[in-house]
Amino acid sequence: MLLRKYLLVTESQVSKCGSHIVKKNKGRAILYPKRTKYSKYRKGRCSRGREPDGTQLGFGRYGTKSCRAGRLSYRAIEAARRATIGQFHRAMSGQFRRNGKIWVRVLADLPITRKPTGVRMGRGKGNPTGWIARVSTGQIPFEMDGVSLSNARQAATLAAHKPCSSTKFVQWS
């Protein structure tokens, strides 16, 4: 189910949208765009200033806010989502399945290229190997609802260890 441009993730499944593909790779779900205008992009710079879009809680009561700008890989996003869901399942068993929801508000939509090892310089750009998402300062990558404050705080702490950027826990007031 696609809400605006954000993904709603419930339980241990990743929702399948018209513009995104979920690919099962050795038991892991990989979420990436179905099509892009170009197959290779430039990395670009992550904006260090605060952007107004995505800095407020929009769906859930709790969330994690990034403290600095950076890039999140598709593996880090999936690992943080799984850590959050695992924490909820351990703490709340059946209650999360009925009431709990997690929103992933970032999508890894920029391809990253890499040249194979042992290849000499030149001869063009390498092949796409993965996907990243740019995260600006103050942006909220994950939101959650339907859980208690203590469980949400523990899940946010576990999820904060997965990406290589500093985050803090925010609460709707």
Secondary structure, DSSP 8 states (H G I E B T S, - for coil): -EETTEEEE-TT-----SSEEEEEETTEEEEEES--S-S---------S--STT-S--S-SEEEEESS-EEEEHHHHHHHHHHHHHHHHHHHTHHHHHH-EEEE-----EEEEE--TT--S-SS--EEEEEEEEE-TT---EEEESS-HHHHHHHHHHHHTSSSS-EEEEE--
